[in-house]
């Protein structure tokens, strides 16, 4: 099959193996810098992980936030800890309890639930962690392991499908390491828009804050942001003291904002 450019070839190879950019072996003739960049795509843990437990600690005030995290690759790549999730969890921990107090929080593509668990450990009392059905068990295990059953709800949420009726309008949406599979790009954008628009559709005047952390892995990632730009704008979070460290690993932490015309359209639908 002929390919008119490198991007088309990349997309064809991604269809055959969606995780090839995460798990590929280094070429024998690549430079040390190329090798370092490839190795940085993976979190610092074994490549084959089955039913293990990590003990993570995040700096917070007055005391560190500690999380016991079951990880298991058996249900899919979402069952392990990825670097952007740890960056977002660390950012939340440094913001402290006041950042989450009184807010309705929802995490998209939670995987193990790490980011949402940190939000709950900080004192968030209404936290919903979501993902596909095969990851719900490991999220429930992690909720129980951290004694957060009273504040964290586990729910199935498939991107691009209608939102469940029992999803509360979130004040804060958390998403980390969600940009990795191109066919899911429009579905993720649609779900982000649906969740942000819930505030207006259910008569709330406050805007939803969206924290979006991702690791740049391939050229096709720019297609996600081309889709996102149709409904959102964004700014990079600049006040994180760890920013200089994680940006070296091609990780970005963003705040997303619903475009004004879309926000007004959501309000008109309830008028």
C-alpha atoms as one frame of an Amber mdcrd trajectory, in Angstrom:
protein
   0.000   0.000   0.000   1.588   3.352  -0.988   1.649   6.196   1.559   1.783
   9.808   0.436   3.663  11.027   3.524   5.185   9.919   6.833   2.057  10.861
   8.768  -0.114   8.534   6.670   2.381   5.728   7.261   2.359   6.467  11.001
  -1.434   6.290  11.082  -1.449   2.951   9.234   1.079   1.489  11.682  -0.917
   2.867  14.629  -4.020   1.052  13.391  -2.035  -2.193  13.385  -0.482  -1.563
  16.819  -1.902   1.427  18.784   0.752   1.118  21.517   3.811   0.816  19.275
   5.073   4.318  20.223   4.939   3.395  23.901   6.526  -0.037  23.747   8.835
  -0.053  20.709  12.429  -1.213  21.059  15.251   1.198  20.187  16.925   0.898
  16.797  20.555  -0.168  16.803  21.732   2.933  14.937  19.848   5.603  16.894
  21.624   8.209  18.985  21.787   8.258  22.778  19.419  11.247  22.725  16.863
   9.322  20.656  17.163   6.388  23.019  16.713   8.622  26.066  13.600  10.161
  24.528  12.089   6.764  23.804  12.827   5.409  27.255  11.258   8.542  28.763
   7.922   7.553  27.244   7.540   4.866  29.896   7.061   5.381  33.626   9.828
   4.154  35.902   8.428   0.691  36.598   8.690  -2.804  35.052   7.417  -3.104
  31.485   5.262  -6.149  32.307   3.204  -5.417  35.388   0.737  -7.878  36.831
  -1.057  -7.363  40.132   1.581  -5.217  41.837   1.231  -2.385  44.332   3.006
   0.967  44.237   3.350   3.245  47.237   3.452   6.849  46.048   3.983  10.044
  48.005   3.273  13.603  46.855   4.445  16.799  48.549   1.565  18.707  50.113
   0.927  21.109  52.971   0.975  20.364  55.857   1.574  16.644  55.270   2.504
  14.551  52.225  -0.269  12.738  50.372   0.399   8.998  50.271  -1.365   6.612
  47.908  -1.344   2.826  47.780  -1.894   2.016  44.112  -2.633  -1.399  42.630
  -1.310  -1.624  39.067  -2.064  -4.394  36.605  -1.554  -4.442  32.841  -3.967
  -7.359  32.404  -7.047  -5.162  31.732  -5.058  -2.895  29.386  -2.526  -0.073
  29.411  -4.807   2.021  31.630  -4.080  -0.344  34.500  -0.586   1.023  35.103
   0.747   4.398  36.257   1.709   6.758  33.427   3.887   9.866  33.787   1.347
  12.605  33.036  -0.944  11.171  35.701   1.805  11.478  38.280   2.506  15.059
  37.160  -1.149  16.056  37.532  -1.450  14.252  40.877   1.653  16.082  42.124
   0.268  19.440  40.964  -3.000  18.861  42.831  -1.171  17.828  45.994   0.893
  21.026  45.951  -2.277  23.149  45.606  -3.529  21.834  48.934  -6.935  21.138
  50.424  -8.410  24.552  49.596  -8.134  23.773  45.887 -10.606  20.880  46.039
 -12.761  21.847  49.009 -16.449  21.984  48.153 -15.943  21.098  44.476 -17.546
  18.339  42.430 -14.600  16.605  40.757 -14.578  14.164  37.836 -11.557  12.393
  36.371 -11.675  11.189  32.758  -9.749   8.110  31.624  -8.804   7.409  35.224
  -7.131   4.034  34.653  -5.925   3.221  38.164  -7.724   6.274  39.572  -4.520
   7.901  40.829  -5.369  11.558  40.141  -8.878  11.344  41.542  -7.608   9.499
  44.608  -5.165  12.317  45.335  -8.021  14.838  44.999 -10.012  12.828  47.541
  -7.044  12.454  49.905  -6.749  16.244  49.868 -10.292  16.453  51.181 -12.448
  16.356  48.069 -15.739  14.815  49.180 -17.463  14.458  45.809 -15.026  12.746
  43.438 -15.978  10.536  40.498 -13.295   8.497  38.719 -14.297   7.111  35.325
 -13.073   4.799  32.606 -14.128   1.826  30.494 -15.678  -1.263  32.062 -12.500
  -3.384  32.087 -10.758  -0.897  34.422 -13.509  -0.452  36.999 -12.321  -3.331
  39.194  -8.791  -1.977  39.638 -10.202   1.482  40.416 -12.510  -0.020  43.062
  -9.543  -1.879  44.560  -7.611   1.363  44.836 -10.540   3.220  46.388 -10.795
   0.514  49.070  -7.016   0.336  49.602  -6.971   4.049  50.428 -10.186   3.970
  52.519 -11.913   6.497  50.259 -15.255   4.736  49.748 -17.173   7.640  51.317
 -15.784  10.281  48.971 -14.934   8.524  45.682 -17.397   7.013  43.258 -16.288
   4.688  40.431 -18.295   4.953  37.205 -18.146   3.659  33.655 -17.865   6.447
  31.099 -17.150   5.709  27.441 -16.001   8.730  25.478 -18.298   9.877  22.703
 -21.416   8.270  24.178 -24.251  10.137  25.953 -23.359  11.020  29.527 -25.000
   8.859  32.214 -27.938  10.638  33.821 -26.419  10.279  37.283 -23.250  12.241
  36.405 -23.233  15.468  38.417 -22.072  18.665  36.677 -18.372  18.850  37.613
 -16.680  21.977  38.911 -13.275  20.444  38.144 -12.415  17.952  35.391  -9.105
  16.101  35.559  -7.602  14.297  32.575  -4.107  12.837  32.253  -2.489  10.628
  29.620  -5.659  10.535  27.539  -4.014  11.427  24.194  -2.573   8.209  22.796
  -5.011   6.577  20.322  -6.070   8.659  17.351  -9.504   7.071  16.664 -10.495
   8.167  20.192  -9.525  11.841  19.664 -12.964  13.115  18.515 -14.676  10.998
  21.176 -12.571  12.534  23.952 -13.227  16.062  22.671 -16.965  15.353  22.540
 -17.046  14.067  26.102 -15.018  17.014  27.385 -17.501  19.365  25.724 -20.513
  17.467  27.067 -19.162  17.536  30.619 -18.286  21.238  30.554 -21.694  22.095
  29.056 -23.488  20.257  31.888 -23.040  23.264  34.139 -25.051  25.492  31.797
 -27.566  22.833  30.802 -28.460  22.196  34.445 -28.746  25.874  35.278 -25.405
  26.526  36.971 -23.626  29.831  36.366 -20.102  28.769  37.341 -17.582  27.637
  34.730 -15.966  24.222  34.919 -12.195  24.171  35.336 -10.407  21.569  33.203
  -6.859  20.436  34.005  -5.434  18.447  31.112  -2.005  16.829  31.327  -0.496
  14.957  28.415   2.788  13.627  27.127   3.664  14.369  23.517   4.571  11.110
  21.819   4.010  11.444  18.078   3.185  13.804  15.245  -0.472  12.760  15.111
  -1.056  14.345  18.551  -1.455  17.683  16.783  -4.639  16.332  15.209  -6.148
  16.031  18.660  -5.436  19.689  19.359  -6.833  20.684  15.959 -10.099  19.011
  16.998  -9.948  20.453  20.500  -9.461  23.970  19.133 -12.926  23.902  17.548
 -14.548  23.961  20.980 -11.865  24.989  23.469  -8.956  27.321  24.033  -6.169
  26.591  26.506  -3.251  28.014  28.413  -0.266  26.247  29.905  -0.063  26.115
  33.693   3.015  28.197  34.412   3.037  28.366  38.218   3.929  24.724  38.884
   7.421  24.636  40.456   8.060  21.258  38.784   7.232  22.528  35.299  10.862
  22.852  34.203  11.458  19.198  35.106   8.504  17.556  33.373   8.597  19.726
  30.263  11.992  18.151  29.526  10.068  14.879  29.179   7.618  16.471  26.709
   4.835  16.645  29.323   2.499  19.656  29.360  -0.092  20.695  31.935  -2.891
  22.789  30.447  -6.070  24.561  31.535  -8.840  24.216  28.977 -11.566  26.829
  28.480 -14.821  26.342  26.579 -15.048  28.727  23.636 -17.518  31.520  24.311
 -19.807  30.741  21.362 -20.184  27.112  22.472 -20.800  28.167  26.066 -23.573
  30.523  24.971 -25.108  27.816  22.791 -25.251  25.457  25.788 -27.056  28.130
  27.808 -29.529  28.764  24.963 -30.500  25.090  24.974 -31.971  25.467  28.457
 -33.595  28.886  27.889
